[in-house]
Each structure stands twice: as structure tokens, then as C-alpha cells.
Amino acid sequence: MKKIFIIMFFYVLTGPCSFANEVGKMSISIMPGISVPVAGEWTNSSLLIYDSYGPINANYGAKTSFALTGAVDYRFHKMMTGGIELGYDFKHSTKYTNAIKTQIFHLTPFIRIDRTFDHWTPYGVLGIGYYNVKATVADNSSANGYLGFNLGTGIDYELTNELSVGLDIRWHHIFSNNSQFGGAQPDINNIVPSVKFTYSFDI
């Protein structure tokens, strides 16, 4: 993931291009995708339990969830846009039992660096902000807020002057393993690939 982002970032900065994106434009994007848990206890948390058959190593790590993200941004430079993003992971069930579910909401201001080559616009993006993690066990639920960030890359293809489609991949890291909000979650890491649909307009 890091290598892909670095290669894309330097290509955006150094490659030949024609600037198709105009300063002063706004864009609205919607990105359906999947949120894939990676790394640590968040994805692989084994606990020895006992049932009628004896001891079992139960994995309480999280499963993949459907994710949906929306974003609004403003182009203030020919290579840079800034905006705000809202996203939601609908249900990360645990691998051992579906009785435990985790839902994640994020609200993150972001900055994106991009460059247009004909109809193609590769980009790198960084967002930092608020993540709310809600865990439900049976009928009991609790929610805590945390600081987190997302880092990624993607590419858009311009269909018309207003519409584009693309692919986006993002790494989300949530600093949930701290006492600031009284949280007991391990740090959460998700990789989120998405399909991206964008409408742009002048203001």
C-alpha cells in the first residue's frame, strides 16, 4: 500500500500533463466499497473458550464490512483540492460469532493532490479527523469517539465535463487503543477499496 502511494505521488508531481481541472470548481463524490480489517487484534484476536465439545480457540477478530463514503471538495489550486468526507462501515461482525458487531462512522477533512493527463487524473489523499466506533454485543451497545486518519490513492476518468468515475483505495487507522475516551478497542486498521462516482460544477 505504501509503495503504491509513493509511486503514484511522484508520478503525479513529475509526469507530463495538461491541467483539465479548473480552480474554483466544487465536486460531490460517492464511494461504495468494502472495508477490510488488517493487522493486529482487530483482525485476529484469539480467546480460549469452552463449549460442550471442550476448549476452542475462538477468533474474535473482525470480518469485512460494506462501506459507503461521501465527499464534498473545492479546488483551490490547479493541483490541490480540500474538502470533507463522511463515511460509514455498516457491520464488522466477529469471525467466531455474528453476535458481536462493530459499526464505524468517520468525519474527516482532507486534502488531495492530483494532476490530469488527458482524461485520467491520478491522485493522493490524506484525511484526519473524527471516528466513532460503536460495538454491539447481543442487545447492549456502546460507542466511543477517537482521532484517526486515512491515507490513500486513486484515479479518476473523466466521462464528461461534469461526470467522472474512478477507483479509490484508502488505509484507515483509528487510535482506539487509548484512555482518552475510555475505549478498550485495539487500534483499528482497515483497507478500503471503493468505486468512485463524481459530479463537478462551477460555483
N, C-alpha and C positions, 0 to 999 in steps of 0.2 A: 504494500500500500504506500509506504513512504517513498520507495523508489519511483513508483508510477507518478506520484505527485511532483517529485523533484524534476523528473524528465519533462513532464507537461509544463511545469512552471518556467523552466529555462527555454523551452521551445516557444512558449507564448511571448517571452521577453525578447528573444533574439531572432525569430524567424521573419521572413519577408511577409508583408501583409498589406491589405487595404482596409482602412477603417470604415466599416459599414455602420457601426453603432454611433448614433449621434448624441452628443452631450445634451442633457435636458429631457431625455426620454424616461418614461416610467414603464415598468414591466410587472405583470402579475403571473406567477407560476404556480402550478400544482404538480406534485410529485408523488404518485403512488409507488410503493416499493415494499421491500421486506427488510426487517431488522434482525440481523443475525448475531446472537451473543458470541463473544470471543473472549478468551483469556480469563484465567483465574477462577475463583469460586463462583463467580456469576454464571459461568457455563459448565463448571464441573465441581460440584460440592457434594462429596460422598459422606454419608452418615450411616453407621451400623445400626440397623433396627431389627426387631424380632417380630415375626408373624407366626402363623400356625405351622409353617414349614421350617422354622428356625431362623438363624441370623441371615440378614440380607444387607449388602452394601447398596443402599438407596442413593441415587444421584438426584439431588435437589437443584441441579443447575437448570438454567432457563432454556426454553425452546425458542425457535424463530417465531416472530410475530409479523402480521401485516402492519405496514406503516403508511401514514399519509402526511404529507407536508405541503404547506402553502407558504408563499413568499411574495413580498412586495419590495421592489427596489427602485432606486433612482440613479441614473448615470450622471455623475458629476465630473467625470474625466473620460477622455476617449478610450482609456484602458481600465477604468475603475468604476465600479458601482457599489453603492451601500444600501442596505435595507434591513428588513426584519423578517424573521422566519418563525412560523408556528408549526409544530409537528406533534404527531401522536402515534405511539406504539399501542395497538389495540389490546393485545393479550400475550404476554410471555408466560405460558404455563410451564410448570416444572417437569422435568423428564420422568421423574418417578410417578407422580400423580398429578392429575389436572385440577386437584382441589386447591392448589396454590397458584395464584395468578398475579402477574405484575403488569401494570399499565404505566406508561411514561409519557408525559407531556413536556414539550420544551418551547421556550420563547427566547430566541437568540438574535440580537443584532449581528449583522455580518458585513464583511467587505469581500468583494470579488475582483480579481484581476483577470482580464481577458484580452483577447486580440482576435480580430476577424480575418480569415483567409478565404476569400471568395464567399461562399455561403456557410462556411464552417467557423465556429467560434469555440476554441478550447479555453478552459478557464481553471483557475484555482480559487478556493473559497475558504474563509475562516470565520467561524461564528463563536461568540462567547456569551453566555447568559444563564438563564434560569431553567432548571429541570425539576419537575415534580414527579416523584416516584410513588405510586400507590400500590400497596401489596394487599391482596385479599386472601384470607385463609378461611375456608368454609363461608360463613356469613359475616365474619369480622374483617374489617379493613382499616388500614392506617396509611397516611400519606405524609411524606416529608419533602421539603424543597432543598435543592442543592445547587451549587455552582457547577457548571460543566462547559465543555467546548466541543465543537465539531470542526473537522478539517478534511478537505477532500478536493476532488477534481471532477471534471465532466466536459462534455462537448455538446454544443447546440448546432442544429442545422436549420437554416432559415428557409421556410416554405414560402412565405410572402413577406412584405414589409412589416406586417404586424404579428405573424404567427411563426413559431419555431417549435421543433421537437428535439429531444436530446436524451442523453444518458448522464446520470449523476451518481457518484459513489462517495460516501461520507463515512468517516470514523467519528463516532460519538463517545466521548469519555465523560463520565459523571463522577465527581468527587464525593461519592456517597459514603465512603468509609471514614467518617469523621464524627465529632460530637457536636458540631455547630447546630444541627437540627435534632439532635438526639437519635440519629439514624443508626441502624445496625446492619445495613446492607453492605456487602463488599463493593469496592469500586466497580462501576458498571462500564463495560466496553461493548459497543455494538458497531458492526459494519452494516451500512445501509445502502444497497444499490437501488436506484429508482429510475423510472421513466419520467421524463420531464416535458411538460407542455407549457408554453409561454406565450402570453399576449402582450405586445408592446405598443405604446401610444405616446404621442407628444402631449406635453402639458403647457 
